Amino acid sequence: MVQVISLQQKLIKNAMYSSILAGCLAWLLLIGVSGYQAMHLHDELMEEIAESLLGDVTQGQHVDEISEEFDIQYQLWLDQEVLTTSEAQDLLPQQLLMHSGQHFEWVDGQLLRTHVEENEELKVLVVQPVSIRTERILHTALGFGLVLILLWLLQWLLLKILVKRQLQPLNRISKEIASKSAQDLSAVVSPEPEIRELQPIVSQLNHMLFRVKQSLSAEQRFTADASHELRSPLSAIQMRLQVLKRKYQDHATLPQDLAQIEKDVSRGTQVLENLLLLARLDPEQQQNLPRQPLQLVDLIQDGLKALAPFVQEKQLNLQLDLNPVDIHGNAELVFSCFRNLIDNAIKYTPSAGTVVIQTQQKNAQVVVTIENSGEGLPEETLRRLGERFYRALGTKTQGSGLGISICQKIMQLHQGKIEFHHSDLGGLKVIVTFTQA
């Protein structure tokens, strides 16, 4: 199955993916910068507390405020005596005084940042849990992450609106192309302002429409010429038949024979008109096809009557199971379809063989089955049935290879279908299905 993608969704996804990637990189960079700044700031605070205590013990209130806000604990020592300390003292073991300067120490299952500073008489210990710093970093990262998510949602909404607006020229061109038909093959007009990437497509499309218009005009001229050239001899035959009927009206059987020939010529003229109409009709314009209620069995019997001499010549065994069924369609085209199919079955059935024709109503469908005896069909032949001008090699029958393809187009115009299968009789089994509205 061919995969179908949306260009609009693809553009939005790619833009969002690149934005999310850039945002995540920026978020990681922010965490790194925030971590560095937080560590540096808290180290300066610890150093400031130490210097304040060593310089002037009376600044205790200022030091306590900083200590409470940033969860920093301290002690000031004079020899082996504690002069002052913070309210919280659970993180101040005396062994930390052994290392001067700033260090990371692992004490009682948690990581501490320590600062030890001293002068000639005094010694100060400042301690802070590293978790306080990481919490602040995480709060900053979380806040920035929430802002990023809001920005991404806003970007997605804007992209959906803007990309849809930018693709409107493409949608207009698509609608204009979809509106083209055999009656309107004019050039597609590029939207204003013109989109550079669409110019080659529009140019090639207009070139193709021009060539299709020329081909269609040539076909219409050929159809008109063929109609005139084929209608004229049929009309002349019909006139001569009328003259012969008047001339030999006292003859016992000749007028009846001439009447049958005249009927066949009339039907041939009508068939010609419908086949020319068929050549001009677009399968998508089924409403232009003249239709009427039809007794399908009558049309099949008319076809059998026209082909009766060939049945008698080959001494075929006709097995008919014709249940009355009604359809709505074009009488001449449906007759041509079944005449072709029955004629095909007769041609490819060996002498003294069997041809079976059956009609039946299946719910909302009318099904006609035509099958014949024979020596079997190769899979290649069965698969290619319906191709124009295709005829199986090795057959001695005459034909143009157009009959089945014409039948398929007739059924397409009647919203029906033709299926080909191997017959239990050895030949071909054709199933024609009409779907009733």
MARROTI-780209 format. One record per atom (N, C-alpha, C): x, y, z. Coordinates in steps of 0.001 Angstrom, whole numbers, padded with zeros to 6 digits, always signed. Each point is the difference from the previous one (the first is absolute). Layout:
residues N
XYZ...
***
This chain:
residues 437
+000845-001195+000000-000845+001195+000000+000881+001245+000000-000313+000954-000876+000799+001220-000110-000212+000870+001234+001116+000441+000590-000088+000845+001189-000353+001424-000404-000950+000592+000701-000436+001371-000262+000426+000873+001177+000681+001088-000294+000434+000915+001051-000595+001379-000251-000068+000787+001054-000489+001373-000083+001193+000947+000019+000135+000803-001049+001093+000965-000050-000125+001010+001129-001228+000405+000305-000217+000969+001082+000467-000574+001336-000410-001229+000294+000415-000621+001261+001505-000243+000026+000571-000346-001166+001436-000241-000075+000774+001275+000317-000430+001127-000556+000679+001273+000263-000112+000378+001474-001196-000174+000560-000204+000338+001414+000864-000892+000886+000041-001304-000302+000803-000919+000794+001479+000351-000055+000506+000257-001206+001425+000326-000138+000350+001285+000746-000888+001009-000115+000246+001260+000708-000029-000212+001514-000962-000822+000466-000101-000258+001431+001184-000820+000497+000422-000992-000774+001143-000821+000406+001259+000850+000155+000237+000890-000977+001195+000849+000078-000102+000964+001179-001214+000523+000246-000189+000912+001127+000184-000719+001329-000537-001208+000109+000151-000780+001239+001456-000341+000246+000730-000371-001067+001423-000307+000144+000774+001225+000483-000269+001155-000632+000683+001234+000413-000370+000369+001433-001292-000183+000366-000436+000330+001346+000653-000902+001047+000123-001300-000328+000641-000931+000942+001479+000326+000186+000671+000365-001094+001405+000402+000115+000136+001256+000856-000923+000961-000231+000021+001226+000802-000289-000305+001467-000902-000950+000238-000350-000382+001382+001211-000626+000701+000707-000885-000705+001201-000608+000577+001080+001049+000257+000132+000921-000950+000983+001077+000186-000371+000854+001198-001295+000275+000169-000459+000796+001151+000317-000722+001303-000224-001309+000025+000303-000760+001216+001476+000111+000334+000846-000123-001031+001440+000116+000224+000405+001367+000520-000532+001049-000672+000337+001372+000423-000571+000286+001384-001262-000425+000225-000620+000237+001305+000757-000738+001099+000438-001218-000288+000769-000752+000995+001302+000692+000349+000677+000477-001034+001269+000693+000256-000242+001270+000808-001007+000788-000402-000272+001262+000704-000459-000260+001438-000836-001039+000202-000479-000302+001357+001157-000417+000905+000880-000837-000512+001155-000428+000793+000886+001196+000347+000239+000842-001002+000857+001167+000218-000640+000961+001000-001305+000234-000133-000694+000935+000895+000012-000513+001441-000305-001268+000201-000045-000550+001346+001392-000069+000630+001012-000257-000818+001376+000030+000527+000363+001401+000479-000434+001009-000766+000275+001386+000418-000746+000333+001292-001226-000491+000147-000753+000239+001233+000697-000644+001198+000453-001234-000192+000718-000670+001099+001283+000741+000343+000692+000491-001003+001228+000765+000232-000321+001318+000699-001108+000628-000400-000409+001256+000631-000333-000209+001474-000687-001099+000322-000319-000306+001400+001284-000206+000811+000917-000735-000581+001266-000250+000712+000752+001294+000259+000113+000847-001016+000716+001270+000155-000703+000907+001007-001339-000009-000040-000753+000834+000951+000261-000433+001428+000003-001324+000233+000219-000500+001355+001435+000246+000465+000944-000146-000907+001389+000236+000391+000284+001486+000191-000735+000828-000741+000283+001436+000087-000741+000680+001128-001301-000371+000176-000805+000695+001002-001106-000948+000435+000147-000539+001220-000970-000954+000510-001353+000640+000205-000042+001328+000148-001272+000692+000265-000935-000021-001201+000473-000456-001171-000879-000056-001177-000826-001283-000010-000213-000552+001168-000696-001278+000090-001393+000009-000602-000756+001131+000169-001369+000041-000532+000007-000112-001522+000923+000729-000650+000105-000060-001463+000394-001404-000453+000914-000587+000744+000450-001354-000346-001124-001001+000198-000796+000134+001075-001099-000927+000244-001066+000064-001095-000252+001211-000488-000993+000135-001082+000433-000783-001240+001280+000160-000380+000514-000735-001155-000010-001496+000284+000371-000347+001224+000065-001406+000387-001361-000668-000098-001045+000640+000489-001343-000571-000044-000533-000091-001433+000269+001045-000785-000531+000024-001371+000609-001091-000865+001299-000273+000146+000694-000948-000877+000409-001285+000735-000578-000210+001220+000272-001225+000767+001507-000228+000187+000681+001049+000439+001446-000066+000255+000226-000027+001523+000824-000926+000441+000340-000094+001435+001461+000435+000200+000260+000566+001173+001365+000504+000252+000346-000135+001478+001307+000054+000270+000551+000057+001368+001276+000842-000021+000146+000800+001041+001211+000801+000159+000742-000508+001232+001272-000336-000179+000799-000617+001072+001137+000922+000396+000251-000026+001295+001204+000639+000559+000741-001090+000748+001099-000405-000580+000720-001176+000510-000960-001187-000001-000355-000540+001150-000900-001149+000058-001386+000384+000521-000288+001314-000028-001264+000479+000558-000849+000630-001116-001299-000340+000015-000931+000536-001006-000501+001353+000485+000276+001018-000834-000461+001350+000350-001449+000224-000435-000348-000415-001174-001376+000190-000519-000279-001093-001017-001280-000275-000149-000402-001052-000948-001391+000296-000534-000360-000640-001096-001348+000156-000581-000999-000783+000829-001277+000310-000179-001032-000697+000756+000026-001489-000294+000103-000375-001269+000116-001412-000367+001462-000408+000070+000253-001144+000603+001387-000428+000187+000204-001471-000343-000956-000634-000684+000082-001432-000260+001027-000373-001062+000525+001004-000734+000960-000284-001069+001385+000549+000323+000357+000120+001318+001239+000673+000379+000923-000897+000829+000366-001160-000496+000974-000809+000765+001360+000682+000027+000663-000122+001094+001251+000736+000208+001096-000448-000955-000069-001239-000493+001078-000466-000872+000079+000767-001310-001060+000741-000340+000035+000780-001240+000971+001181+000101+000401+000351+001226+000919+001127+000173+001418-000332-000454+000223-001274-000277+001359-000408-000335+000429+000454-001392-000955+000269-000931+000332+000355-001390-000347+001453-000256+000996+000822-000209-000244+001408-000306-000436+000143-001458-000729+001101-000268-000481+000270-001349-001362-000623-000243-000390-000092-001282-001313-000525-000370+000146-001421-000543-000869-000883+000522+000073-001406-000389-001398-000594-000034-000083-001185-000658-001210-000831+000053+000292-001145+000961-000898-000193+000965+000186-001050+000990-001256-000867+000070+000196-001315+000103-001125-000943+000142-000146-000355+001466-001081+000459+000624-000206-000194+001431-001411-000539+000230-000080-001122+000700-001287-000587+000397-000973-000147-001188+000484-000463-001125-000870-000297-001136-000402+001189-000835+000620+001158+000174-000311+001122-000871+001253+000793-000324-000065+000648-001164+001152+000756-000491-000086+001426+000517+001126+000470+000596+000047+001348+000582+001049+000834-000719-000271+001306-000044+000988+000961-000474+000515+000719+001248+001323-000061+000231+000578+000602+001214+000950+001124-000366+000060+000965+000927+000946+001113-000155+000641+000246+001373+001304-000183+000080+000745+000212+001252+000993+001136-000228-000094+000998+000894+000896+001159-000121+000462+000392+001408+001216+000501+000106+000525+000357+001329+000960+001190-000101+000183+000659+001165+001052+001026+000125+000885-000383+001182+000655+000955+000576+000965-000331+001068-000674-000634+001203-001214+000399+000346-000639-000489+001219-001274-000801-000283-000755+000407-001006-001327-000568-000244+000015-000980-001181-000993-000880+000078-000179-000957-001077-001503-000186-000227-000443+000056-001266-001422-000087-000295-000259-001190-000934-001112-000680+000273-000449-001126-000829-001389+000331-000542-000139-000026-001320-001294+000270-000662-000349-001236-000828-001249-000510+000179-000424-001238-000650-001372+000202-000653-000160-000572-001200-001307+000038-000686-000214-001318-000750-001204-000623+000114-000278-001213-000794-000040+000345-001496+000638-000829-000807-000019+000223-001461-001412-000147-000554-000867-000774+000687-001375-000200-000470-000766+001318-000085+000342+000981+000868-000653+001314-000066+000280+000650-001352+001245-000115-000447+000362+000598-001291-000697-000728-001155-000015-001346+000069-000624-000760-001093-001505+000251-000065-000636+000193+001170-001422+000305-000009-000283+001303-000727+000819+000996+000280-000182+001294-000678+000251-000116-001498+000995-000793-000362+000268-000210-001434-001174-000706-000663-000555-001032+000692-001136-000734-000546-001238+000881-000126-000215+000887+000981-001137+000922-000084+000136+000907-001214+001218+000499-000231+000233+000844-001171-000237-000781-001294+000541-001258-000044-000161-000823-001205-001468-000339-000238-000735-000305+001081-001413-000330-000139-000803+001197-000508+000295+001171+000541-000687+001213-000457+000252+000269-001468+001277-000136-000408+000330+000223-001407-000638-001067-000881-000086-001264+000518-000633-001072-000763-001473+000263-000240-000697+000511+001033-001413+000334-000164-000193+001124-001011+000891+000981+000054-000062+001094-000992+000216-000544-001408+000949-000939-000145+000258-000606-001301-001227-000736-000534-000662-000759+000883-001189-000748-000426-001095+000947-000467-000201+001101+000727-001003+000991-000413+000373+000618-001344+001285+000291-000170+000451+000574-001277-000179-000992-001147+000267-001298+000279-000178-001003-001054-001470-000142-000392-000898+000045+000986-001430-000064-000309-000434+001198-000834+000507+001180+000370-000325+001207-000754+000573-000092-001417+001228-000513-000110+000617-000147-001322-000781-000986-000866-000447-001116+000608-000778-000982-000756-001287+000616-000540-000664+000805+000836-001232+000647-000437+000277+000992-001130+001060+000798+000152+000337+000975-001043+000404-000698-001294+000785-001089+000129+000411-000737-001204-001207-000573-000731-000947-000537+000753-001192-000593-000610-000755+001045-000811-000091+001215+000551-000719+001071-000703+000816+000508-001182+001291+000286+000247+000828+000620-001041+000297-000958-001151+000313-001277+000317+000296-000963-001066-001243-000238-000853-001153-000110+000651-001241-000171-000753-000235+001181-000928+000291+001208+000497-000169+001191-000834+000990+000007-001153+001244-000424+000271+001012-000011-001053-000290-001050-001073-000710-001078+000390-000316-001061-000966-001310+000246-000748-000657+001112+000286-001255+000296-000695+000158+000076-001519+001097+000626-000524+000173-000015-001468+000061-001410-000566+000662-000914+000714+000083-001382-000459-001382-000646+000010-000803+000291+001022-001358-000541+000064-000867+000554-001123+000192+001308-000324-000772+000599-001086+000349-000652-001334+001298-000240-000217+000426-000661-001242-000577-001415-000054+000021-000707+001141-000543-001362+000051-001485-000006-000360-000763+000940+000545-001434+000074-000307-000224+000341-001466+000838+000882-000538-000146+000384-001409+000299-001187-000916+001021-000793+000374+000335-001198-000788-001144-001003+000082-000564-000175+001218-001088-000962+000180-001242+000384-000799-000175+001297-000263-001176+000459-000741+000138-000175-001506+001206-000362-000465+000208-000162-001436-000761-001217-000512-000526+000118-001210-000716-001102-000638+000198+000122-001503-000640-000924-000721+000122+000045-001466-000577+001293-000562-000908+000627+000753-000592+001257-000478+000831+001225+000389+000915-000149+000923+000837+001125+000439+001436-000465+000169+000799+000239-001027+001420-000347+000040+000857+001258-000100-000537+001115+000503+000755+001250-000027+001173-000066+000966+000958+000892-000201+001215-000009+000822-000325+000328+001455+000754-000607+000890-000128+000280+001429+000685+001328+000301-000691+000875+000699+000536+001328+000303+000785-000074+001304+001253+000480-000041+000826+000007+001214-000551+001010+000997+000058-000325+001306-000508+000942+001007+000891+001219+000109-000577+001078+000503+000753+001234+000242+000273+000142+001486+001235+000295+000441+001205+000020-000843+000428-001406-000400+000707-000109-001117+000415-001306-000486+001036-000619+000934-000116-001302+000181+000933-000745+000844+001044-000630-000900+001257+000310+000258+001081-000445-000876+000045-001516-000126-000201-000725+001126+000086-001453-000040-001137-000633-000801-001139+000719-000125-001140-000554-000729+000036+000321-001490+000814+000961-000414+000011+000419-001400+000310-001144-000967+001041-000856+000246+000253-001102-000939-001175-000975-000091-000659-000271+001146-001130-000933+000003-001154+000563-000818-000338+001278+000248-001104+000634-000717+000308+000071-001494+001241+000313-000338+000399+000102-001408-000148-001347-000709+000509-001081+000618-000108-001322-000607-001450-000479-000073-000779+000348+001017-001408-000386+000014-000759+000687-001131+000253+001286-000193-000663+000728-001079+000416-000543-001362+001270-000388-000125+000457-000603-001246-000729-001316-000254-000194-000800+001060-000708-001274-000139-001465+000235-000359-000643+000995+000645-001401+000316-000317-000150+000423-001453+000976+000749-000500-000039+000437-001398+000064-001204-000940+000898-000950+000324+000129-001195-000847-001257-000872+000086-000581-000104+001208-001241-000767+000153-001130+000644-000799-000056+001329+000024-001030+000711-000755+000143-000254-001492+001256+000017-000488+000233-000288-001412-000412-001434-000339+000378-000947+000876-000344-001405-000250-001512-000201+000013-000677+000662+000958-001446-000131+000090-000682+000590-001229+000509+001128-000469-000564+000607-001209+000174-000924-001198+001189-000614-000109+000244-000931-001100-000929-001205+000094-000210-000511+001240-000900-001141+000180-001435+000355-000355-000421+001199+000396-001369+000427-000321-000188+000147-001508+001032+000529-000682-000088+000107-001459-000076-001382-000640+000832-000928+000525-000026-001362-000533-001355-000651+000246-000568+000209+001198-001300-000583+000320-001082+000528-000936+000045+001313-000238-000987+000596-000907+000166-000538-001419+001242-000089-000458+000253-000499-001364-000416-001467-000115+000381-000808+001030-000359-001420-000034-001509-000186+000034-000671+000808+000802-001457-000076+000083-000633+000273-001362+000502+001019-000660-000542+000361-001321+000286-001093-001017+001231-000488-000028+000402-000981-001001-000702-001343+000201-000238-000390+001261-000640-001283+000262-001520+000084-000110-000550+001167+000323-001451+000154-000059-000507+000028-001448+000803+000574-000875-000437+000155-001398-000265-001336-000688+000929-000991+000040-000318-001278-000662-001161-000738+000641-000146+000097+001327-001133-000647+000657-001316+000625-000446+000007+001318-000124-001212+000683-000481-000318-000413-001426+001041-000123-000820-000211-000403-001395-000561-001421-000073+000510-000919+000847-000508-001377+000023-001467-000008+000412-000323+000820+001002-001371+000046+000478-000951+000498-001090+000422+001000-000752-000836+000515-001100-000201-001060-001070+001075-000730-000350-000112-001028-001037-000921-001134+000477+000058-000325+001289-000885-001028+000534-001458+000414-000109-000287+001259+000265-001375+000495-000132-000479-000081-001450+000891+000317-000918-000347-000113-001429-000290-001451-000376+000870-000919+000485-000191-001422-000310-001298-000529+000605-000361+000476+001196-001250-000438+000628-001204+000406-000849+000024+001235-000500-001116+000446-000849-000021-000749-001332+001213-000292-000512+000100-000644-001320-000458-001452+000051+000315-000709+001120-000330-001418+000100-001018-000259+001102-000978+000934+000124-000965-000163+001071-000946-001184-000223-000111-000454-001258-000871-001150-000278+000721-001329+000192+001294+000062+000221+000778-001234+000208-000367-000595+001355+000012-001292+000094-000497-000680+001207+000843+000292+001243+001303-000224-000068+000840+000113+001196+001032+001123-000074+000255+000518-001184+001057+001012-000138-000261+001244+000834-001235+000549+000010-000220+001195+000836+000307-000241+001478-000297-001208+000506+000311-000281+001397+001510-000046+000227+000698-000618-000961+001458-000046+000125+000591+001397-000071-000554+000792-000939+000504+001375-000113-000332+000804+001258-001160-000264+000584-000385+000712+001229+000970-000333+001138+000394-001301+000077+000959-000386+001039+001353+000645-000221+000418+000054-001282+001273+000664-000320-000086+001483+000329-001146+000615-000330-000181+001426+000297+000054+000246+001515-000602-000933+000732+000032+000130+001462+001435-000089+000513+000762-000935-000581+001397-000147+000415+000814+001246-000341-000280+000573-001196+000719+001213-000393-000370+001154+000924-001277+000099+000361-000433+001060+000919+000677-000148+001355+000006-001268+000458+000676-000225+001273+001484+000309-000118+000618-000360-001139+001422+000311-000203+000249+001496+000003-000925+000762-000611+000138+001462+000007-000084+000543+001421-000963-000544+000760-000153+000458+001375+001211-000385+000848+000486-001216-000227+001192-000433+000720+001172+000903-000331+000145+000358-001280+001071+000912-000415-000112+001326+000734-001215+000552+000067-000194+001278+000697+000407-000115+001468-000367-001104+000616+000323-000166+001416+001480-000265+000233+000629-000716-000909+001435-000225+000139+000780+001295-000184-000469+000842-000895+000637+001311-000158-000226+000856+001245-001222-000126+000563-000266+000684+001270+000903-000553+001092+000183-001300+000010+000860-000652+000981+001428+000517-000087+000487+000209-001218+001368+000504-000190+000155+001409+000529-001114+000758-000012+000083+001397+000450-000262+000149+001494-000661-000983+000593-000411+000134+001405+001165-000202+000938+000038+000827+001027+000940-000168+001102-000687-000891+001031+000684-001068+000474-000629-000864+001009-000478+000738+001232+000557+001184+000285-000423+000761+001175-001261+000808-000279-000452+000017-001277-001178+000783-000358-001133-000941-000393-000318-000915+000900-000999-001020-000289-001397+000600-000157-000210+001189+000559-001320+000607-000071-000368+000396-001425+000992+000097-000906-000283+000383-001384-000478-001177-000845+000014-001210+000535-000374-001186-000767-001514-000201+000048-000661-000038-001166-001453-000246-000011-000317-001369+000598-000954-000056+000924-000345-001252+000681-001513-000203-000004-000398-001244+000199-001414-000355+000084-000114-001351+000697-001176-000341+000553-000190-001327+000587+000125-001074-001085+000708-001080+000302+000257-001041-000998-000317-001372+000569-000581-000854-000854-000147-001417+000315+001253-000692-000531+000895-000366+000896+001302-000513-000408-000127-001303-000794-000967-000828+000360-000177-001276-000698-000360+000233-001466-000813+001035-000269-000379+000300-001392+001222+000361-000825+000906+000791+000581+001205+000392-000738+000883-001219-000285+000122-000890+000983+000813-001204-000198-000619-000877-001081-001327-000144+000013-000670-000824-001022+000134+000635-001383-000029+001336-000067+000228+000671-001283+001403-000301-000514+000970+000021+000916+001361-000323-000404+000122-001438-000481-000656-000928+000702+000024-001404-000416-000683-000187-001354-001081+000758-000237-000711-000106-001266+000894+000470-001145+000765+001107+000253+000891+000512-001041+001146-000964-000279+000407-000776+001011+001132-000911-000153-000442-001447-000228-001309-000215-000183-000521-001363-000172+000653-000761-001155+000269+000627-001164+000644-000759-001088+001349-000585+000399+000760+000702+000813+001314-000504+000416-000152-001154+000990-001052+000071+000841-000263-001086+000936-000365-001265-000770-000859+000162-001014-000425-001151-000809+001167-000559-000802+000846+000902-000504+001127-000443-000829+000939-000904+000810+000237+000329+001273+000921-000784+000827-000719-001053+000829-001365-000050-000164-000807-000987+000716+000294+000046+001515-000078+001198+000540+000296+000194+001422-001206-000334+000860+000274-000394+001210-001042-000292+000985-000168+001219+000898-001106+000721-000169-000267+001200+000806-000783-000403+001249+000525+000340+001151-000691-000246+001272-000335+001355+000612-001284+000334+000006-000440+001324+000444-000767-000108+001313+000344+000847+000930-000734+000120+001268-000234+001500+000218-000972+000516-000749-000210+001453-000064-001162+000399+000899+000313+000388+001205-001015+000512+000930-000255+001468-000308-001255+000442+000034-000299+001408-000314+000708+000952+000975+000781+000911-000542+000697+001016+000813-000079+001328-000737-000148+001064+000760-000103+001346-000568+001224+000813+000379+000447+000825-000925+001085+000951+000266-000386+001345-000577+000783+001002+000308-000193+001342-000535+001263+000362-000773-000123+000130-001317+001205+000280-000781-000319+000367-001426+001047+000051-000814-000131+000327-001415-000188-001291-000785-001135-000130-000687-000366-001266-000638+001026-000431-001039+000412+000907-000875+000884-000375-001089+001384-000391+000514+000483+000753+000993+001330-000321+000527-000008-001326+000761-001038-000227+000803-000080-001261+000737-000153-001166-000982-000819+000199-001059-000144-001037-001023+001358-000283-000652+000756+001057-000344+001322-000189-000608+000920-000780+000922-000074+000292+001285+000850-000692+000971-000286-001503+000001-001287-000364+000127-000324-001421+000086+000132-000705-001347-000252+000725-001074+000210-000614-001313+001481-000345-000174+000883+000915+000425+001436-000255-000096+000413-001196+000855-000509-000044+001239+000386-001074+000908-000523-001365-000477-001271-000014-000472-000561-001264-000505+000715-000419-001281+000269+000980-000881+000718-000293-001228+001386-000564+000315+000651+000561+001002+001315-000485+000410-000079-001446+000505-001046-000277+000791-000171-001365+000512-000243-000982-001135-000809+000389-000990-000290-000880-001145+001249-000249-000826+000779+001072-000231+001198-000120-000835+001003-000982+000582+000184+000052+001331+001059-000787+000631-000484-001341+000540-001269-000340-000286-000501-001318+000393+000192-000963-001163+000578-001150+000249+000177-000972-001095-001359-000523-000487-000028-000542-001217-001237-000539-000574-000614-001023+000945-001348+000054+000092-000784-000877+000877+000303+000261+001478+000583+001154+000306+000288+000357+001384-001211+000606+000699+000247+000534+001173-001094+000505+000837+000242+001462+000372-001078+000793-000062+000020+001391+000473-001119+000143+001027+000342+000489+001166-000972+000155+001091-000172+001487+000290-001259+000442+000042-000301+001397+000335-001023-000012+001131+000303+000759+001050-000871+000007+001179-000162+001429+000499-001209+000366+000394-000260+001304+000624-000627-000237+001362+000352+000830+000962-000573-000140+001337+000095+001322+000755-000905+000170+000941-000027+001178+000867+000599-000384+001343+001055+000743+000419+000636-000229+001291-000061+001284+000809-000998+000073+000873-000212+001216+000807-000130+001212-000919+000934+000946+000094-000094+001222-000818+000806-000122-001282+000377-001222-000379+000824-000207-001185-000688-000939-000983+000223+000314-001284-000429-000891-001076+001255-000640-000569+000035-001336-000007+001198-000731-000424-000326-000841-001217+000826+000155-001051-000126-000804-001212+001279-000812-000149-000156-001306-000188+001154-000891-000161-000035-000615-001391+001116+000118-000719+000139-000592-001333+001263-000854+000021-000153-001296-000257+001185-000857-000034-000131-001021-001117+001125-000488-000432+000020-000929-001124+001009-001105+000236-000212-001089-000705+000945-001109+000064+001212+000329-000875+001075-000708+000244+001211+000238-000777+001170-000757+000579+001168+000363-000468+001213-000720+000401+000754+000723+001120-000568+001022+000563+000662+000704+001094+000792+001201-000495+000201+000946+000899+000717+001238-000335+001258+000119+000845+001123+000416-000599+001203+000266+000798-000237+001181+000933+000709+000027+001111-000141+001103+000963+000347+001334-000639+000997+000017-000880+000403+001250-000676-001150+000570-000807-000707-000886-000735-001137+000449-000808-001124+000515+000886-000296-000739+001082-001067+000418+000909+000302+001351+000625+001273+000221+000344+000381+001261+000638-000088+001187-000962+000268-000240-001266+000059+001105-000963-001315+000244-000737-001029-000789+000305-001296+000223-000653-000498+001414+000318-000435+000697-001000-000474+001371+000178+000968+001031-000512+001265-000396-000235+000949+000943-000600-000393+000240-001453+000084+001239-000409-000369+000324-001373+000931-000688-000996-000603-000577-001021+000699-000658-001115+000731-001273+000434-000213-000452+001225+000671-001236+000415-000839-001197-000417+000645-000950-000665-000635-001264-000376+000962-001123+000329-000548-001090+000537+000841-001118+000377+000642-000622-001229+001283-000341+000109+000712-000631-001103-000503-001421-000214+000011-000426-001257-000365-001380-000312-001471-000205-000270-000838+001046+000156-001430-000158-000291-000234+000235-001476-001003-000670-000545-000295+000118-001430-001192+000897-000250-000518+000638+001054-001161+000869-000146+000416+001372-000479-000913+000650-000695+000245+001342-000501-000501+001018+001018+000666+001126+000088-000436+001068+000907+001036+001091+000092-000421+001114+000613+000897+001154+000119+000651+000095+001369-000506-000769+000973+000534+000115+001348-000554+001189+000759-001119+000566-000505-000594+001175+000650-001287-000322+000749-000603-001179-000291-001332-000295+000538-000082+000067+001502+000901-000688+000698-000088-000041+001466+000327+001352+000610+000962+000727-000595+000322+001327+000535-001181+000948-000149-000764-000142-001107-001213+000808-000169-001025-000391+001059-000136-001306+000252-000942-000461+001032+000364+000565+001369+001286+000027+000308+000434+000524+001293-000342+001476+000144+000166+000761-001082-000320+001424+000088-001502+000212+000138-000783-000826-000703-001458+000095+000133-000416-000277+001442+000586-001033+000604-000344-000323+001385+000475+001081+000955+001122+000610-000300+000490+001095+000841-000986+001158-000013-000580+000286-001175-000985+001073-000100-001304-000361+000718-000242-001287+000187-001211-000438+000692+000282-000376+001455+001165+000429+000506+000396-000285+001385-000020-001504+000291+000380-000778-000989+000071-001443+000172+001421-000496-000190+000152-001305-000070+001342-000561-000171-000080-001337-000725+001134-000379-000593+000120-001290-000680+001170-000745+000624-000211-001267+000333+001062-000839+000556+000193-001220-000888+001255-000446-000109+000339-001152-000832+000597-001102+000881-000522-001223-000180+000480-001141+000774+000086-001218-000910+000695-001020+000494-000011-001281-000697-001356-000662+000228-000551-000578-001075-001295-000664+000108+000190-001476+000308-000943-000557+000756+000010-001444+000261-000218-000794-001286-000531+000682-001036-000209-000669-001294+001285-000076-000807+001036+000696+000451+001282-000045-000690+000366+001282-000716-000986+000862-000251+000275+001246-000710+000062+001199+000929-000670+001074-000398+000025+001259+000745-001335+000234+000687+000053+000515+001215-001203+000386+000741+000022+001499+000206-001021+000676-000542-000103+001460+000105-001162+000327+000937+000285+000799+001027-001036+000416+000952-000202+001509-000143-001214+000392-000414-000342+001415-000184-000928+000394+001142+000368+001059+000706-000764+000416+001187-000471+001447-000153-001306+000209+000120-000593+001341+000054-000396+000285+001444+000410+001152+000497-000400+000409+001357-001173+000955-000112-001131-000406+000563-001190+000832-000068+000058+001094+001050-000344+001221-000380+000016+001128+000935-001129-000164+000999
***
